[in-house]
Amino acid sequence: MTRRKNIRPVAVCAGVFLLMFLMFGLGSVPCEAQTVLSLEDCLALAEARHPDMAASAASVASSRGRLASAVAGDRLDLSGSASAARSGPDHESTSYSAGVTASIKLYDANRSKYSVDASRSTLAAAGEDALETLAAVRANVKTAYLSLLLAYETERQREESVRAFDQHLDQAKGFFDAGAKPWYDVTKAEVDLGNAQLSRAEASSAVRDARASLANAMGIDQTEDFDIERAGLDILTLAPRVLDSAETLALENRPDYKSSALRMEAGRSTLKAESRANSPTVSLTGGYNGAADDSFDFERGWNTGLKMSVPILDGGASKARADIARAQVDSLAASHEKLRQDILLAVSRARNGIEKAREGIRISRLTVINAEENLKLAEGRYETGVGDALEVTDAIVSYTDAQLAANKARHDLQTAIISLEKAVGLDFGYGGENDGGKK
């Protein structure tokens, strides 16, 4: 019994020391800081890690390989051979031979040249497609980044709304305790606070969704921990010359429009090559060879000459290929014109979106000022006992909605600028269009 009584204080002391070690020892271990990304950081990350960027690079590499294969058709073709054979009833005789042959195409009515031209245009088109992919990735990142900024602003406004309703609840309780207001004001304030807290929770959920969307736009794993700079919603700029010459800029700079034109050039070159399928081909050939028996006494010789091949009958296959190529050229031309019309429509819609968003910003600012004044009046009336709880509730809700609408209008302007960026094929840069007016 005595030994057990002596052990218990020791165990208690050991437990206290262990708890202190866990609290202060482990607490002093520094935690890895969360990565905070700017818009430029997000764009760079997307360019490095988005799967679409890897796919477009692979497409360019594939087109480059096709061009190399087409170019090889006009180069010297050199091959070597060697053999050994035994003959006779008992395989007593052995013979050896070795040789080198070479050939190079001299004339094919420029079929190879046009095939190379087609492959070269296709490679250039693949490069423009890669730029179009880059533009799409960047636009998606910017849009997702702005959506996350808007979600943060909405969460902040909802938090302010919760504080306002919490203060109103304290006021209602104070007036009820003093006998100046009925219990209804308290219960209504509690309900209003609960609704505000629910809206705050929904806003927090929207923040998580927006962060996941940004991660997806950057092409990174959803489990990666990051945050963004809270730089406000006005991060993109717009030069006045862009709106004045947007259509011209679009047709000059859109990568997909350039790619469409290059693919038309490739189609025309392919048509020229297929139209010459029945033309003769002339090649220069030559060789050097030797043969020997068991004595290894090689007999050597060489040869050279011209070889001409003339297609006579192929069952109409070459004509069919030419017809297919001609139809593809017509289809590419129609697609090019359709793309031109779509680009002009996208420019028009983006310009209208900018003008609409600017007007929305102007109106929303007036609405915020009005709602703020009404809120002050409602709170003052309630404090003096003239106003009622419903008036305060409506004023708080109206003020919150006005602030949210103002943030949405600024967000709409930024997304409209992104749409115009994509429509004209340019990056406008960063710095903020804060005035909401025409520049």
C-alpha positions in Angstrom: 0.0 0.0 0.0 2.8 2.4 0.9 4.6 1.9 -2.5 1.4 2.6 -4.4 0.9 5.9 -2.6 4.4 6.9 -3.4 4.1 6.1 -7.1 0.9 8.1 -7.7 2.4 11.6 -7.2 5.3 10.6 -9.5 2.9 9.6 -12.2 0.9 12.8 -11.8 4.1 14.9 -12.1 5.2 12.9 -15.2 1.8 13.6 -16.8 2.0 17.3 -16.1 5.5 17.5 -17.6 4.3 15.5 -20.6 1.4 17.9 -21.1 3.6 20.9 -20.8 6.0 19.4 -23.4 3.1 18.8 -25.8 1.7 22.3 -25.3 5.0 24.3 -25.4 7.4 21.9 -27.2 5.2 21.0 -30.1 3.6 24.4 -30.2 6.9 25.9 -30.9 7.4 23.8 -34.1 6.7 26.2 -37.0 3.9 25.3 -39.4 4.3 25.6 -43.1 2.8 28.9 -44.3 -0.1 28.7 -46.8 0.9 29.8 -50.3 -0.7 33.1 -51.3 -0.9 33.5 -55.0 -1.3 36.7 -57.1 -3.1 36.6 -60.4 0.3 36.5 -62.2 1.3 33.5 -60.0 -2.0 31.7 -60.9 -1.4 32.4 -64.6 2.2 31.1 -64.5 1.1 28.0 -62.6 -1.6 27.3 -65.2 0.8 27.7 -68.1 3.2 25.2 -66.4 0.8 22.6 -65.1 -2.5 22.7 -67.0 -3.1 19.5 -69.0 -4.4 21.4 -72.0 -1.0 23.1 -72.3 0.7 19.7 -72.4 -1.7 18.5 -75.0 -1.2 21.5 -77.3 2.6 21.1 -77.0 2.2 17.4 -78.0 0.1 18.5 -81.0 2.8 20.9 -82.1 5.5 18.2 -81.7 3.3 15.8 -83.8 3.0 18.3 -86.6 6.7 19.0 -86.5 7.3 15.3 -87.0 4.9 15.2 -90.0 6.8 18.0 -91.6 10.1 16.2 -91.0 8.6 13.1 -92.6 7.4 15.1 -95.7 10.8 16.8 -96.1 12.6 13.4 -96.0 10.9 12.4 -99.2 13.2 14.6 -101.3 16.4 13.6 -99.6 18.9 11.0 -100.6 17.8 7.5 -99.8 20.8 5.2 -99.0 20.7 1.6 -98.0 23.1 -1.3 -97.6 22.8 -5.1 -97.7 24.9 -8.1 -97.0 24.2 -11.9 -97.3 25.9 -15.3 -97.0 24.6 -18.6 -98.4 25.6 -22.2 -98.5 24.8 -24.5 -101.3 25.5 -28.0 -102.7 24.4 -31.4 -101.6 26.5 -31.2 -98.4 26.5 -27.5 -98.1 30.2 -27.5 -99.0 30.0 -24.2 -101.1 29.6 -20.8 -99.6 28.9 -17.5 -101.3 29.0 -14.0 -100.0 27.6 -10.7 -101.3 27.4 -7.1 -100.1 26.3 -3.8 -101.7 25.1 -0.3 -101.3 22.3 1.4 -103.2 21.2 5.0 -103.4 18.5 7.0 -105.0 17.3 10.5 -105.0 14.2 12.0 -106.6 14.8 14.5 -109.4 11.4 15.3 -110.6 7.8 14.6 -109.4 5.9 17.6 -110.8 6.3 19.4 -107.4 4.2 16.8 -105.5 6.7 16.6 -102.7 7.1 20.4 -102.6 3.4 20.9 -102.1 3.2 18.1 -99.5 6.0 19.9 -97.6 4.2 23.2 -97.9 1.0 21.6 -96.5 2.9 20.1 -93.6 4.6 23.4 -92.9 1.3 25.3 -92.9 -0.2 22.6 -90.6 2.7 23.1 -88.2 2.2 26.8 -88.2 -1.5 26.3 -87.6 -0.7 24.0 -84.7 1.4 26.7 -83.2 -1.5 29.1 -83.4 -3.8 26.5 -81.9 -1.4 26.3 -79.0 -1.6 30.1 -78.6 -5.4 29.8 -78.6 -5.2 27.1 -75.9 -3.0 29.4 -73.9 -5.5 32.3 -74.3 -8.4 30.0 -73.2 -6.4 28.8 -70.1 -5.5 32.3 -69.1 -9.1 33.5 -69.6 -10.4 30.7 -67.4 -7.9 31.4 -64.7 -8.7 35.1 -64.7 -12.4 34.4 -64.6 -12.0 31.9 -61.7 -9.7 34.3 -59.8 -12.3 37.0 -60.1 -15.0 34.7 -59.0 -13.0 33.8 -55.9 -12.4 37.5 -55.2 -16.2 38.1 -55.5 -16.9 35.2 -53.2 -14.5 36.7 -50.6 -16.2 40.1 -50.9 -19.7 38.4 -50.6 -18.5 36.5 -47.5 -17.2 39.8 -46.0 -20.5 41.6 -46.6 -22.4 38.7 -45.1 -20.2 38.9 -42.0 -20.9 42.6 -41.7 -24.6 41.8 -42.0 -24.3 39.3 -39.2 -22.6 42.0 -37.0 -25.3 44.5 -37.8 -28.2 42.1 -36.9 -26.3 41.1 -33.8 -26.1 44.7 -32.7 -29.8 45.1 -33.5 -30.6 42.1 -31.3 -28.7 43.7 -28.4 -30.6 46.9 -29.0 -34.0 45.1 -29.1 -33.1 43.2 -25.8 -32.1 46.5 -24.2 -35.4 48.2 -25.2 -37.4 45.2 -24.1 -35.7 45.2 -20.7 -36.4 48.9 -20.3 -40.0 48.3 -21.3 -39.7 50.5 -24.4 -40.2 47.7 -27.0 -42.3 44.5 -27.2 -40.8 41.0 -27.1 -41.7 40.7 -30.8 -38.8 42.9 -31.6 -36.4 40.5 -29.8 -37.8 37.4 -31.5 -37.7 39.1 -34.9 -34.1 40.2 -34.3 -33.2 36.7 -33.4 -34.8 35.3 -36.6 -33.1 38.0 -38.7 -29.7 37.1 -37.1 -30.3 33.5 -37.8 -31.0 34.2 -41.5 -27.9 36.4 -41.7 -25.8 33.6 -40.2 -27.2 31.1 -42.7 -26.4 33.5 -45.6 -22.8 33.8 -44.2 -22.5 30.0 -44.1 -23.7 29.9 -47.7 -21.1 32.6 -48.6 -18.3 30.6 -47.0 -19.4 27.5 -48.9 -19.3 29.6 -52.1 -15.7 30.6 -51.3 -14.7 26.9 -51.1 -16.4 26.2 -54.4 -14.7 29.2 -56.0 -11.3 28.1 -54.7 -11.8 24.6 -56.1 -12.8 26.1 -59.5 -9.6 28.2 -59.5 -7.5 25.1 -58.8 -9.2 23.3 -61.6 -8.6 26.3 -64.0 -4.9 26.2 -63.0 -4.7 22.5 -63.6 -3.5 21.7 -60.0 -4.8 19.1 -57.5 -7.8 20.1 -55.4 -5.9 19.1 -52.2 -3.2 21.7 -52.7 -3.5 24.4 -50.0 -3.3 28.0 -51.4 -5.0 31.3 -51.1 -5.0 34.4 -53.3 -4.2 38.0 -52.7 -7.2 40.1 -51.6 -6.4 42.8 -54.0 -10.0 43.9 -54.8 -12.1 43.3 -57.9 -10.5 45.9 -60.1 -7.4 44.2 -61.5 -7.8 44.4 -65.3 -7.3 47.5 -67.4 -8.7 48.5 -70.7 -7.1 50.9 -73.2 -9.6 53.2 -75.0 -8.1 52.3 -78.4 -9.3 48.7 -77.9 -13.0 49.6 -78.0 -12.5 51.8 -81.0 -10.7 49.2 -83.2 -11.8 46.0 -81.6 -12.9 44.3 -84.8 -9.7 45.1 -86.7 -7.6 43.9 -83.7 -9.6 40.7 -83.5 -9.1 39.7 -87.1 -5.4 40.6 -86.8 -4.6 38.9 -83.6 -7.0 36.0 -82.9 -4.9 32.8 -83.0 -7.8 30.6 -84.0 -8.5 32.9 -87.0 -4.8 32.7 -88.0 -4.9 28.9 -87.6 -8.0 28.7 -89.8 -6.2 30.7 -92.6 -3.1 28.5 -92.3 -5.2 25.3 -92.5 -6.8 26.7 -95.7 -3.3 27.1 -97.1 -2.4 23.6 -96.1 -5.6 22.3 -97.8 -4.7 24.2 -101.0 -1.2 22.7 -101.0 -2.6 19.2 -100.5 -5.0 19.8 -103.4 -2.1 20.8 -105.6 -0.2 17.7 -104.6 -3.1 15.3 -105.2 -3.9 16.9 -108.6 -0.4 15.9 -109.8 -0.7 12.3 -108.7 -0.6 11.0 -112.3 2.5 13.0 -113.2 5.7 11.0 -113.9 8.5 10.6 -111.3 12.2 10.7 -112.2 14.8 9.4 -109.9 18.6 9.0 -110.0 19.7 5.6 -108.8 23.1 4.0 -108.2 24.8 1.2 -106.4 28.0 -0.5 -105.5 28.2 -4.3 -104.8 30.5 -7.2 -104.5 30.2 -11.0 -104.5 32.6 -13.8 -103.5 32.9 -17.6 -102.8 34.9 -19.5 -100.3 38.1 -17.9 -101.5 36.8 -14.4 -100.5 37.9 -13.1 -103.9 35.3 -10.4 -104.3 34.2 -9.3 -107.7 33.1 -5.7 -107.4 30.9 -3.5 -109.6 28.9 -0.4 -109.7 25.9 0.9 -111.5 24.0 4.2 -112.0 21.0 5.3 -114.0 17.8 7.2 -114.3 14.5 5.7 -113.3 11.2 7.1 -114.5 7.8 6.0 -113.2 4.6 6.9 -115.0 1.2 6.0 -113.5 -1.1 4.7 -116.1 -4.2 3.3 -114.4 -5.2 3.4 -110.8 -9.0 2.8 -111.0 -9.7 6.5 -110.3 -8.1 6.6 -106.9 -6.0 9.7 -107.6 -9.0 11.6 -108.9 -11.0 10.6 -105.9 -8.2 11.9 -103.6 -8.1 15.2 -105.5 -11.9 15.5 -105.2 -11.7 14.9 -101.5 -8.9 17.5 -101.1 -11.0 20.1 -103.1 -14.0 19.5 -100.9 -11.9 19.9 -97.8 -10.6 23.3 -99.1 -14.2 24.4 -99.7 -15.2 23.3 -96.2 -12.2 25.1 -94.6 -13.1 28.3 -96.5 -16.7 28.1 -95.2 -15.4 27.5 -91.7 -13.0 30.4 -92.0 -15.9 32.7 -93.0 -18.1 31.4 -90.2 -15.3 32.0 -87.7 -14.9 35.6 -88.9 -18.6 36.2 -88.3 -18.4 34.6 -84.9 -15.4 36.7 -83.9 -17.2 39.9 -84.9 -20.3 38.8 -82.9 -18.1 38.0 -79.9 -16.5 41.5 -80.1 -19.9 43.1 -80.3 -21.2 41.2 -77.3 -18.1 41.9 -75.2 -18.3 45.6 -76.0 -21.9 45.7 -75.1 -21.1 43.8 -71.9 -18.5 46.4 -70.9 -20.9 49.3 -71.5 -23.7 47.6 -69.5 -21.3 46.8 -66.6 -20.1 50.4 -66.5 -23.7 51.6 -66.3 -24.3 49.0 -63.6 -21.4 50.3 -61.6 -22.7 53.9 -61.8 -26.2 52.9 -60.7 -25.0 50.6 -57.9 -22.8 53.3 -56.4 -25.9 55.6 -56.1 -27.9 52.7 -54.7 -25.2 52.0 -52.0 -25.2 55.7 -50.9 -29.0 55.7 -50.8 -29.2 52.4 -48.8 -26.5 53.6 -46.4 -28.5 56.8 -45.7 -31.7 54.9 -45.2 -30.0 52.5 -42.8 -28.7 55.4 -40.7 -32.2 56.9 -40.6 -33.8 53.6 -39.6 -31.3 53.0 -36.9 -31.7 56.5 -35.6 -35.5 56.2 -35.6 -35.4 52.9 -33.8 -33.0 54.2 -31.1 -35.3 57.2 -30.4 -38.3 54.9 -30.3 -40.0 56.3 -33.4 -39.2 53.5 -35.8 -40.0 49.8 -35.6 -37.9 46.6 -36.0 -39.2 45.8 -39.5 -37.9 49.1 -40.7 -34.4 48.4 -39.4 -34.5 44.9 -40.8 -35.4 46.1 -44.3 -32.7 48.8 -44.1 -30.0 46.4 -43.2 -31.1 43.9 -45.9 -31.3 46.7 -48.5 -27.8 48.0 -47.6 -26.3 44.5 -47.8 -28.0 43.8 -51.1 -26.8 47.2 -52.5 -23.2 46.4 -51.5 -23.4 42.9 -53.0 -24.9 44.4 -56.2 -22.1 46.9 -56.4 -19.5 44.1 -56.1 -21.3 42.1 -58.7 -21.3 45.1 -61.1 -17.5 45.5 -60.7 -17.1 41.8 -61.2 -19.3 41.9 -64.3 -17.1 44.7 -65.8 -13.9 42.6 -65.2 -15.4 39.5 -66.8 -16.6 41.6 -69.7 -13.0 42.8 -70.2 -11.9 39.2 -70.1 -14.4 38.4 -72.8 -13.1 41.3 -74.9 -9.6 40.1 -74.3 -10.5 36.7 -75.7 -12.5 38.2 -78.5 -9.6 40.3 -79.8 -6.8 37.9 -79.0 -4.9 40.2 -76.7 -3.9 40.5 -73.0 -4.8 44.0 -71.7 -2.6 43.9 -68.6 -3.3 44.6 -65.0 -3.7 47.8 -62.9 -7.4 48.4 -62.4 -10.2 50.3 -64.1 -11.6 51.8 -61.0 -13.8 54.7 -62.2 -16.4 52.6 -63.9 -16.7 55.3 -66.5 -15.6 55.5 -70.1 -12.0 55.8 -70.8 
